[in-house]
Each structure stands twice: as C-alpha cells, then as structure tokens.
C-alpha cells in the first residue's frame, strides 16, 4: 500500500489543526472590551474574556482616560496596564536570551490601538509589522515608545510631582521635558507582595492614569509619563 495518501491525509489534518488554532488565537478587539463594559458585564468576567483570548493592548497614557470615559471600570483598566507591561517584559527577555522567537505571530505581541476610533490590531491600526526587528528595541515594542531612554540628567520625579506641576500651571512641554530626562520613583513593584508573581507588579496603574486626567493632567503629559515608565520597566527587565 502506498504511503502517499496517508501522508497527504496527515498533512491535511495538521493544516486544519493550525487553521483552527489560528482562529482561536485571534486577538480580542478593544471595541468588544468597551461593549462588554457598556453592557454592564462584571469586571472579573471582562478580564477573564481578555485573558482567555491572550490579548494585550499597547495603550498610551491618555488611552486609559479615554477608556474610562467609555465606561471601562478601574479593575479592567488596571488589568490592561499590568498585562501590557507583563508582555513587554517577556518580549524583552526573549530578545535578550533568544529563548523564544515569535517571528510574525501577530497575536503574540501587544496589539496597536486607536482608542479614538475604538480600533485595534495589526493590519487595522498603523504599526510596524509584527516580528520586524528594529535595532536596540525588543520585538513588540510599540512605535510610540522611545527606547532606549534618554540618559537621566535631572533629579528623580514622582507622580505627585507631576500632579503638583499641573496644578501650578507649569506648561505641558516643560513637564514633558522633566519626565523624559528624569528617573521615575515609586512606580515599579509598588503594588505590594500579597500575590506571588514572576514579574514585577506595576505601580503606575491604568486607573491611576485615568484619575490623573480627572485631576487636570493633560493627555500629552500622560502619554509622556506612560512612555517613560515603560522604557524604565524595559530597562529593568534588560538587566545591567
């Protein structure tokens, strides 16, 4: 009996299995997250839905304020931020150790997001194609994230300092320059150690970014804060 029909059948079954797997790993659109929130779905169920889809979102600082305006509750905002950072840390470690190469697997990276249009995903939102190597940047790092950081040239800065400068009417451009050139304090591992984790707990929560906007911190400043925070986090994950 010829083995060709058997081999052909095995290859066909394998192809069908891959197709099924690809379909099951399709990223969960940010629009659906908002729809669940607007429908009154409890936060734990929304978080589980996102977790089951293995989706993370490359959210800028202002995006959390915009999502809050769409009715996304604080626990979901915090999950979106923590899962995004967790993913970036893993991508950084992979790029250093070569332990895992994800290539062009679009769902394996944080999804680009346009919150104004409630759109997300590679091929939907303009972004560098997944898996395309950029010198000095871990794969999956969003285009808007400056990395490596500017060398620190000023005293460290805390979120409370940014709040105070905004209240005092310091120009946005001046606050942003301070953020770009100063190490941030109190934002990494600030979540406590009540839960055993393999990665650091994010101190700059999504709900904190949304609250800062309500307290008068501008979108552009929130974006700069998130960018510097993430760059500092990636630097920490990269090691000495």
N, C-alpha and C positions, 0 to 999 in steps of 0.2 A: 504493500500500500504506500502511495506517495505521501510524503510529509508536507508537501506544499499547501494542500488545503487546510491542514491542521495549523501550520504556521500562519497562514493567512487569517484563519479564524482567531488565533491568539492575538495577532496584531490588531485586528478589528476590535476585539474586546478591550484591549489596552487603550486604544484610541478613544473608544466610547467612555471608558472609565476616566480618562484625562479630561474629556469634554465635560462630563458630569462634575468632576472636581472643580474645573474652572468656573462652571456656572455657580456652584455652591459657594465659591470664594469671591463672588462679585461684591465689590465694596458697597456699603450701605450709604445711600445719598444723604447729604446733610439736610436736604429738603424733607426727607422722611423723618429725620430726628425732630425737626420743628413740627411736623404734622402730628407726631405722637404726643408732643408736649401740648400742642394746642387742643388736642382731643382729651386732655386730662389724664393721660396714661401715667401711672405712678412712676416716679424716678427710678426705683430699682428695676422695673420691667424695661424701661427705656435703656438703661445701662446694660442690662443683660442682652438686649437685642443688638446693641452696638458691639458688645464683646463677642457674641456668637458669630457675628459677621467678620470678626478680625479686622475691623476698620479703625484706623486712626486718621485724624484730620490735622493738617498743617495750619493751625489757627494763629493769626496775628493778635496782638493785644486788644485792638479795638473790636475784633470779631466777637469777643466774649460779651462786650457791652451790647453789641447788635443782636446777638443771640438771646441775651436776657430780655431785650425789648420785644423779641418774638415769643416770649413766654417760656424760654428754656430755664428750668429751675437750677438753683445753686448746686445740688448734688451732681446733676448731669454736667454742668459747666466744669466742675472740679474733676470729674472723671475724664472729660475730653482733654483737659490740660495734662493730667497725670499720664494718661495712655499715650499722648503725643510725645511727652518727654521720655517715657519708657522706651518708645520705639526709636527715638533719636539716639538714646544711649546704646541700645542694641546695635543699631546701624553703625555707630562709631566703633564699637568693639569689634564688629565683624570686619570693618575696613582696616583695623589695625592688625588683627590676628589672622585674617584670611580664613577664619574658621568656617564661615558660610558665605557663599557667593549667591546673591539673589538674582543678579542679572536684570532682565527686563520685566520681571514679575510685577506688574503694575499695582496689584493689591497688597504687595508686601511692604509698601512704603506709605508714609503719611500722605493722605490724599490732598492735592491742592484744592483750595476752597475760595469761592467768591460768595461771601455771605450776603452782599447786597442783592445778588441775583438768586441766592439760595441754590447755588450750583456747586458741585464737587466732582473730582475725579480727573485722572489723566485723560486727555482727549476731549474733555469738556471744558476745563479751565486751563488757560495757557500756562505751561510749565515745562521745564526741562524734562525730556523723556525719561521714564524710569530706567534706572540702571546705567545711565550715561555718566561715565567717570569725569569728574572735574578735579583738577589738581588741588590737593590740600583740603578737599571737602569730603566728608563721609557721604556715601550714596544715600539718597533720600533726604538730604538737607534741602529745605525749601530755598527757592531762588532769592527770596527776600531776606534771608538770614545771612548776615555778614559773618563769615568765619574764614580764617582766624580773626580774633578780636583785635581792635586797636590796642597797642601796648598801654597799660594803665599810666596815666600822667597826673592823676589827682587823687584826693582823699576818697575813701570808700563812701558809698551813698546807700541809704536805706529807703524803703517805700515811704516812710514817714517824712523824709526829706523832700521827696517828690511831691507829696501832698502839701507840705508847707510852702514850697516854691510856687505851686499852682495857686494856693490861697493868697499868696503875697503878690500875685500878678507878674511873676517873672515870665518873660517872653518864652513861648514854646521852643523856639530854636535854641535858646540858651540852656533850657532844661535838658533838651535832647543832647546837646554837646557834652553836658556834665555826665549824662547817663552813658554815652558812648565811650568816655575815657576814664570811667571810674569803676572799680570792682563793686559789685552789689553785695550787701551784707544781709544775713538773716533770712536767706531765701532758699538755701539748699539743706535738706534734712530737717527743716523746721516743723515738719508735720508730726514729729514725735516718733516713738518707737513701740507703739502699742500693737502694731501689726508687723509680723516678720516679713521682710521684703528682700528681694535680691538686688533691688535698685533703690537709689535714694528717694525719699519722699519729697515731693515738690512743695516748697514753701510759698511760691507765688501761684496761688490757686486761680482757677478760672473765675470763681465768684469774687475774688479779691480784685481782679482786673475790672470786672463789671461794676463793682462798688466804687472803685476809684473814678470811673467815669461819672457816676452819680454825684460824686463829691467835687466834680469840676475839673478833673484831669482830662486833657484833650486827647482825641483819638491818636494824633501823631506821637504824643508822649507815651501813650500806652503801647503803641507799636514799637517804639524805641526801647521801652522797658522790657517787653517780651523778647525782642531780638537780643539784647544784651544778656538777659537771663539765660536764654537758650544757648548762646555762644559760650557763656561761662560754664554751663552744665556740660556741654560737649567737651570743653577743655578739661574739665574734671574727669570725665569718662575716658579721655585720651591718656590720662596718667601723666607723670612727669616727663 
